[in-house]
Amino acid sequence: MNDEFTIYDLKVSIVGDPTTFVCHHQLGEAFRVQGEDLVFSQPTAFSMYSLAALLPLLPAKQRPLATNDWMLSDALIACPDPNCGAQFKIERLAPRIQRHSETTVVPVISSQEENSNADKNSLS
C-alpha cells in the first residue's frame, strides 16, 4: 500500500519595521520547518512566546489547501506582544513527500473504516 502524503517545507522569517520592535527580534532572522523539524541555520535566540504563537499554525500551513482557504493567503503573523511591531512571515517552500509508516506506528485507517466509525459515533 502506498502510504505517501505531501506537506510543504516552510520558512519563517522576521519582518517589519525594526524601529517598532519591542522584543529582541532581529530583522531577517529565520528558521525553516523541514518535515516535522524546526531548523535554525545558525545558533540564535528565538522568543519562546513568539514560537508558542506560531507553532499551532505551522502544521496547517504545511498541508495542501484549497485555493480560497485563508490559511493559504494569510502569511503574516503578529508578534504576540501587543506593543511589538514585529511580524513573522510564513512562506511555503518545496513540497516534501512523507510516509505514514515513517511518522507513526498507528495504522492507516481506510475511508471505509472511517465512515463506519463516524456512523457508530453518530449513534452514540
C-alpha positions, -999 to +999 in steps of 0.1 A: +000+000+000+013+035-009+014+054+024+028+087+010+015+121+016+027+156+007+035+185+030+054+217+024+086+228+039+083+263+053+105+293+060+095+316+089+113+350+089+111+381+110+098+411+090+085+446+098+100+480+108+128+473+134+121+507+150+088+493+162+102+461+177+099+459+215+111+423+218+146+411+208+137+402+173+163+406+146+150+417+112+156+389+086+163+362+111+146+330+101+141+293+107+128+265+084+103+238+090+115+207+073+090+179+077+085+179+115+118+196+123+125+232+132+159+240+116+179+271+126+207+278+102+228+294+129+228+295+167+202+321+176+179+331+203+142+330+195+114+341+218+095+311+233+064+333+234+066+340+197+073+304+189+043+293+210+021+317+189+035+303+157+035+266+164-002+259+160-002+275+126+028+257+111+013+222+105-018+238+089+005+259+066+024+227+056-007+209+044-022+211+008-050+237+010-079+248-011-073+278-033-097+300-014-086+289+021-075+319+042-047+298+056-031+298+022-033+336+016-026+350+051+011+347+057+020+375+083+016+367+119+019+394+146+043+391+175+022+381+205+035+412+224+008+438+216+034+466+218+058+450+194+056+457+157+075+426+145+057+401+123+066+366+112+062+358+075+055+321+068+065+311+033+059+278+016+090+262+001+093+229-018+068+201-013+081+171+007+069+135+004+064+119+037+055+083+045+029+075+071+049+044+082+079+067+089+060+092+110+038+070+132+031+034+143-007+039+141-020+021+110-037+039+082-075+040+085-092+033+053-120+056+042-145+027+046-134+022+083-135+060+089-171+061+076-180+031+097-165+048+128-184+080+120-217+061+118-210+044+151-202+077+168-234+093+154-255+066+170-240+072+205 
